Amino acid sequence: MSMGHRRIDNPISIFEEILRPYKGGYGMTPRTWEVGTREKPTIVERSELVKKKYRAWQEDDGSYHEELIVDEPQETPNYGGTE
């Protein structure tokens, strides 16, 4: 049986095969965790999800508008670092 025409009777295994690249299986580069030193630190990128609130309205002429609601800045907690 060729690789292109595999028969899979179990739908769960089809789903697992689809998710394998996202789970770190075959086809993905394995994660490498390197730890730097104070003199030569490792650069770490993180993304952050930020929710923002807007006032939204529609004018009589059909135009749509949004205005950002700016809250007072909240103090970021210091988790043992220097200020």
N, C-alpha and C positions, 0 to 999 in steps of 0.2 A: 504494500500500500504506500503510495507516495505521500510526502509531507503536506502537499496542498489539498489533499482529499481525505483528511483524517475524519473518522466517524467517532463522534463523542456522544454517547448515550445519556450522559448525566449533564443536565443543564447547569448545575452548580460548577462542574469542572470547566465548562465553557466560560462562565463568569470569572472563575479564578484565573483562567488563562488570559482573559482580557485585562484583568487587574494586575497581573504579574509585573509589568514594567513599573507600575506606580508603587508597588510594594517593595521595590528594590531587588527584584529578581533579574532574570536574564535580560540583557539589552540596556541596562542602566549602569552608569558608572557608580561604583560603590562609594559611599561617603567616606571621606578621610578626615579624621579629627587630629589636627596638629595643635600643639600648645606652644606658644611663643614664650619669650622671656620679656622682662621689663625693657631691656635695651632693644630687643628685636621682637615686638609683639606680633601675634597673628592678627590679621584683619578679618573681622567677622561682619558679614552683612545680614541685617534683619529687616524684614518688612513689617509694617505696622498698619493695622486697619483702624481708620479714624472715622468716626461718625460725626456728621455735621448736621445742624438743623437749619432749615430755610423757611422763610415766609414765602408762600407761593400764591399767586392770584392771577386771574385772567380779566383783562379789561373788556369793556363793551365792544371794542373793535376786534376782539379775538386774539389780541397779543397776550403772550404768557410771560410772566415775570417771576423771578426768584430773588430773594434778598437774604444773605447769610445772617443768621442770628449769632452775634459774637457774645459768648459768655465771658465772665470774669476768668482770667487765667488761674488755674488751680496750681497750687504749689506741688511740685514733683517730690515725692518722698526720697530721702537720701538713704540708700541701703548700705551704709557703712563706708561710702567713698568720702573723699574730701570735698569740701564746699568751695 
